């Protein structure tokens, strides 16, 4: 992945910024949310089913939050890990991406009754469900080629061959497999929608939008990752289907702020959003979703505010 910095001064900054929705949601949760206990023991301030967040992906826009620096490399590597159906967190750790280390630790797996799993084996989590839904999970080292439903390829096939289908859906929520997972999916399902060109402009490319539902949303740490990840996924699928990425819509269930994130988020809320960066492909000839590698992602014009440290609750 390449990051290219350009001049951030743009005329459209006078218009509302898509990032404002995220900041306004944090303010609303802090001001009006319910104080609740949670699984991790940290405690949260929570709001249920806030209005959806909408991010334009037009003109190669990539909604990486700018009021703090996001871990872009981690977002890309995790997404590629999902797409390849991997459930072994040590593969990410070896690349310096440690976001799953807590949930893959010996102590955490034992606490979930998964003593038979080796450290780092997360069970049939996101990537397994995306690529092998319905297959019988054994461990993270088994080759599942040809087993289960490959939902990623099914979605791509429908976008190409039946773009008005209302069932272009990718689901990570599989009740049968949840007891085997180190952590049940938070971002659980998404639906793709193809906007066909008008009859008056048949030469125009179709546009691709994605609607994602997230049952549990950590606004401080998780949501910046999730916004960027599903935006990237939509851009990737658009590229291999000959469509243009158009919009990402995210609907949250339990939208919460961990109580030990409050001070950090108050600091973030003082910052003004800057222009979102754009995404360019280093190789334009990628035809298959599995051909993408980290170095194919060229992020241009990302000039965020400084990073803000927040502790991850496990």
C-alpha positions as CSV (number, residue, x, y, z in Angstrom):
1,X,0.0,0.0,0.0
2,X,1.3,3.4,-1.0
3,X,0.3,6.7,0.7
4,X,0.7,9.9,-1.3
5,X,0.2,13.2,0.4
6,X,-1.3,16.1,-1.7
7,X,-2.5,19.6,-0.9
8,X,-5.5,19.3,1.4
9,X,-7.1,22.6,0.5
10,X,-10.2,22.0,-1.5
11,X,-13.2,24.3,-2.3
12,X,-15.7,21.6,-1.3
13,X,-14.6,21.9,2.4
14,X,-17.3,24.5,2.7
15,X,-19.9,21.8,2.3
16,X,-20.9,19.3,5.0
17,X,-18.3,16.6,5.5
18,X,-19.3,13.0,5.7
19,X,-17.2,12.6,8.8
20,X,-19.4,15.0,10.6
21,X,-22.1,12.3,10.9
22,X,-19.6,10.1,12.9
23,X,-18.6,13.0,15.2
24,X,-22.2,14.0,15.8
25,X,-23.1,10.4,16.7
26,X,-20.3,10.3,19.3
27,X,-21.6,13.6,20.8
28,X,-25.1,12.3,20.9
29,X,-24.0,9.0,22.6
30,X,-21.9,10.9,25.2
31,X,-24.8,13.3,25.9
32,X,-27.8,11.0,25.8
33,X,-26.7,7.4,25.9
34,X,-27.5,4.8,28.5
35,X,-24.8,3.8,30.9
36,X,-24.6,0.0,30.7
37,X,-22.4,-2.9,31.8
38,X,-20.9,-5.0,29.0
39,X,-19.2,-8.3,28.3
40,X,-15.7,-6.9,28.7
41,X,-16.3,-5.4,32.2
42,X,-15.3,-2.0,31.0
43,X,-18.7,-0.5,30.8
44,X,-20.2,1.6,28.0
45,X,-22.4,4.5,27.2
46,X,-24.8,3.2,24.6
47,X,-27.5,4.2,22.0
48,X,-29.6,1.8,20.1
49,X,-30.3,2.0,16.4
50,X,-29.1,5.6,15.6
51,X,-29.7,7.0,12.1
52,X,-27.6,5.3,9.4
53,X,-24.2,6.7,8.4
54,X,-23.7,7.4,4.6
55,X,-20.4,7.9,3.0
56,X,-19.9,8.8,-0.7
57,X,-17.4,6.6,-2.5
58,X,-17.7,8.5,-5.8
59,X,-14.6,9.7,-7.6
60,X,-12.5,7.0,-5.8
61,X,-13.2,8.6,-2.4
62,X,-12.0,6.5,0.6
63,X,-13.6,7.5,3.9
64,X,-10.6,7.1,6.2
65,X,-11.4,9.2,9.2
66,X,-9.3,12.4,9.4
67,X,-9.9,13.6,13.0
68,X,-7.4,11.0,14.1
69,X,-5.0,8.9,12.1
70,X,-6.3,5.4,11.3
71,X,-4.2,2.2,11.1
72,X,-4.6,2.0,7.4
73,X,-2.2,-0.9,6.9
74,X,-4.0,-2.9,9.6
75,X,-7.4,-2.2,7.9
76,X,-6.1,-3.4,4.5
77,X,-4.3,-6.5,5.8
78,X,-7.3,-7.6,7.9
79,X,-9.6,-7.2,4.9
80,X,-7.3,-9.3,2.7
81,X,-7.2,-11.9,5.5
82,X,-11.0,-12.0,5.4
83,X,-11.2,-12.3,1.7
84,X,-8.8,-15.3,1.7
85,X,-11.0,-17.0,4.2
86,X,-8.3,-17.1,6.9
87,X,-9.1,-17.5,10.6
88,X,-5.6,-17.7,12.0
89,X,-4.7,-14.5,13.8
90,X,-1.0,-15.3,13.9
91,X,-0.8,-14.6,10.2
92,X,-1.8,-11.0,10.9
93,X,0.5,-10.8,14.0
94,X,3.5,-11.8,11.8
95,X,2.7,-8.7,9.7
96,X,2.6,-6.4,12.7
97,X,-1.2,-6.3,12.8
98,X,-2.1,-7.3,16.4
99,X,-5.8,-6.4,16.5
100,X,-6.9,-10.0,17.0
101,X,-4.1,-11.0,19.4
102,X,-6.4,-10.5,22.5
103,X,-9.2,-12.7,21.1
104,X,-6.7,-15.3,19.9
105,X,-4.8,-15.6,23.1
106,X,-4.6,-18.8,25.1
107,X,-6.4,-17.2,28.1
108,X,-9.2,-15.8,25.9
109,X,-9.8,-19.0,24.0
110,X,-9.9,-21.0,27.2
111,X,-12.5,-18.5,28.7
112,X,-14.7,-19.3,25.7
113,X,-14.4,-23.0,26.2
114,X,-12.1,-23.5,23.2
115,X,-9.3,-25.2,25.1
116,X,-8.9,-27.6,22.1
117,X,-7.8,-24.8,19.8
118,X,-4.3,-23.7,19.3
119,X,-3.4,-20.1,20.1
120,X,-4.5,-17.9,17.2
121,X,-7.2,-20.2,16.0
122,X,-10.3,-18.0,16.1
123,X,-12.7,-20.5,14.8
124,X,-15.2,-20.0,12.0
125,X,-15.2,-16.2,12.1
126,X,-15.6,-13.7,9.2
127,X,-13.4,-15.1,6.5
128,X,-14.7,-18.6,6.9
129,X,-18.3,-17.5,6.7
130,X,-17.6,-15.3,3.7
131,X,-15.9,-18.0,1.7
132,X,-17.1,-21.3,3.2
133,X,-20.6,-20.7,4.7
134,X,-22.1,-24.0,5.9
135,X,-18.9,-26.0,5.8
136,X,-17.9,-28.0,8.9
137,X,-15.1,-26.1,10.7
138,X,-12.2,-28.2,11.9
139,X,-9.3,-25.8,12.6
140,X,-7.6,-22.8,11.0
141,X,-5.0,-25.0,9.3
142,X,-7.3,-27.1,7.2
143,X,-7.8,-26.4,3.5
144,X,-11.5,-25.8,2.9
145,X,-11.3,-25.3,-0.9
146,X,-14.6,-26.2,-2.5
147,X,-16.4,-26.6,0.8
148,X,-19.5,-24.5,1.8
149,X,-20.9,-21.5,0.0
150,X,-18.5,-19.0,-1.3
151,X,-20.6,-15.9,-0.7
152,X,-17.9,-13.5,-2.0
153,X,-17.9,-15.1,-5.4
154,X,-21.7,-15.5,-5.4
155,X,-22.0,-11.7,-4.8
156,X,-19.6,-10.9,-7.6
157,X,-21.3,-13.3,-10.0
158,X,-24.7,-11.7,-9.3
159,X,-23.4,-8.2,-9.7
160,X,-22.1,-9.2,-13.1
161,X,-24.9,-11.4,-14.3
162,X,-28.1,-10.3,-12.4
163,X,-27.4,-6.8,-11.1
164,X,-31.1,-6.1,-10.1
165,X,-31.1,-9.2,-7.8
166,X,-32.3,-8.2,-4.3
167,X,-30.3,-11.1,-2.8
168,X,-26.7,-9.9,-3.3
169,X,-25.9,-10.5,0.3
170,X,-22.8,-11.4,2.3
171,X,-23.4,-12.7,5.8
172,X,-21.0,-13.5,8.6
173,X,-23.8,-14.4,11.1
174,X,-24.2,-18.2,11.3
175,X,-26.0,-19.2,14.6
176,X,-24.8,-22.8,14.3
177,X,-21.2,-21.7,14.3
178,X,-21.2,-19.0,16.9
179,X,-20.3,-21.3,19.8
180,X,-17.2,-22.2,18.0
181,X,-16.1,-18.6,17.4
182,X,-13.6,-16.7,19.6
183,X,-15.8,-13.7,19.0
184,X,-19.2,-13.6,17.2
185,X,-19.3,-11.2,14.3
186,X,-20.0,-7.5,15.1
187,X,-20.4,-6.4,11.4
188,X,-22.7,-9.2,10.5
189,X,-24.3,-8.7,7.1
190,X,-24.1,-6.5,4.0
191,X,-26.1,-6.1,0.9
192,X,-24.9,-4.8,-2.5
193,X,-27.0,-2.7,-4.8
194,X,-26.2,-2.0,-8.5
195,X,-27.5,1.4,-9.8
196,X,-28.0,0.8,-13.5
197,X,-27.2,3.7,-15.9
198,X,-30.3,5.5,-17.3
199,X,-31.5,4.5,-20.7
200,X,-30.4,7.9,-22.0
201,X,-26.8,7.1,-21.1
202,X,-26.3,3.4,-21.9
203,X,-22.5,3.9,-22.2
204,X,-22.3,4.9,-18.5
205,X,-20.9,2.4,-16.0
206,X,-23.2,0.9,-13.4
207,X,-22.6,2.1,-9.8
208,X,-22.2,-0.1,-6.8
209,X,-23.4,0.7,-3.3
210,X,-23.1,-1.3,-0.1
211,X,-25.4,-1.4,3.0
212,X,-23.8,-2.9,6.1
213,X,-25.5,-3.8,9.4
214,X,-23.4,-3.9,12.6
215,X,-25.0,-5.3,15.8
216,X,-22.3,-4.0,18.1
217,X,-20.3,-0.8,17.3
218,X,-17.3,0.4,19.3
219,X,-17.4,4.0,18.2
220,X,-13.9,4.9,19.4
221,X,-11.8,2.0,18.0
222,X,-14.0,-0.3,15.9
223,X,-16.1,1.9,13.7
224,X,-13.2,3.8,12.1
225,X,-11.9,0.4,11.0
226,X,-15.3,-0.8,9.8
227,X,-16.1,2.3,7.7
228,X,-12.8,2.0,5.9
229,X,-12.9,-1.7,5.5
230,X,-16.3,-1.9,3.9
231,X,-15.5,1.1,1.7
232,X,-12.4,-0.8,0.5
233,X,-14.4,-4.0,0.0
234,X,-16.9,-2.1,-2.1
235,X,-14.1,-0.5,-4.2
236,X,-12.5,-3.9,-4.7
237,X,-15.7,-5.6,-5.8
238,X,-16.6,-2.6,-8.0
239,X,-13.2,-3.0,-9.7
240,X,-13.6,-6.7,-10.5
241,X,-17.2,-6.3,-11.6
242,X,-16.7,-3.3,-14.0
243,X,-18.8,-1.0,-11.8
244,X,-18.0,2.3,-10.1
245,X,-18.1,2.4,-6.2
246,X,-20.9,4.8,-5.3
247,X,-21.9,4.8,-1.6
248,X,-21.4,3.0,1.7
249,X,-24.3,3.0,4.2
250,X,-23.9,1.7,7.7
251,X,-26.7,0.9,10.1
252,X,-25.7,0.3,13.7
253,X,-27.5,-1.6,16.4
254,X,-25.8,-1.1,19.8
255,X,-23.7,2.0,19.2
256,X,-21.5,2.5,22.2
257,X,-18.5,4.4,23.7
258,X,-16.4,2.5,26.2
259,X,-16.1,4.5,29.4
260,X,-12.3,4.5,29.2
261,X,-12.5,6.1,25.7
262,X,-14.5,9.2,26.8
263,X,-11.6,11.6,27.4
264,X,-9.9,10.6,24.1
265,X,-13.1,11.1,22.1
266,X,-13.7,14.5,23.8
267,X,-10.3,15.5,22.4
268,X,-11.2,14.1,19.0
269,X,-14.4,16.0,18.9
270,X,-12.5,19.3,19.1
271,X,-10.9,18.6,15.7
272,X,-12.2,19.7,12.3
273,X,-12.4,17.0,9.6
274,X,-10.1,17.3,6.6
275,X,-10.7,16.1,3.0
276,X,-11.0,12.4,2.6
277,X,-8.2,10.7,0.6
278,X,-8.8,8.8,-2.7
279,X,-7.9,5.3,-3.6
280,X,-6.0,4.3,-6.7
281,X,-5.0,0.8,-7.9
282,X,-1.3,0.2,-8.5
283,X,-2.4,-2.5,-11.0
284,X,-5.4,-1.8,-13.1
285,X,-5.6,-5.3,-14.6
286,X,-6.8,-7.1,-11.5
287,X,-9.7,-9.3,-12.5
288,X,-10.1,-11.6,-9.5
289,X,-10.9,-10.6,-5.9
290,X,-8.1,-12.9,-4.6
291,X,-5.4,-11.2,-6.8
292,X,-5.3,-8.1,-4.7
293,X,-2.2,-7.7,-2.5
294,X,-1.3,-5.0,0.0
295,X,0.9,-3.0,-2.5
296,X,-2.0,-2.6,-4.9
297,X,-3.7,-0.1,-2.6
298,X,-2.5,3.5,-3.3
299,X,-4.0,6.0,-0.9
300,X,-3.6,9.6,-2.1
301,X,-4.1,12.8,-0.1
302,X,-4.5,11.4,3.4
303,X,-3.6,14.2,5.8
304,X,-5.2,13.3,9.1
305,X,-4.8,14.8,12.6
306,X,-2.5,13.0,14.9
307,X,-3.4,9.5,16.3
308,X,-5.3,9.2,19.6
309,X,-4.5,6.3,21.8
310,X,-7.5,4.2,23.0
311,X,-7.3,0.8,24.8
312,X,-9.0,-2.2,23.2
313,X,-11.5,-4.0,25.5
314,X,-11.4,-7.8,25.1
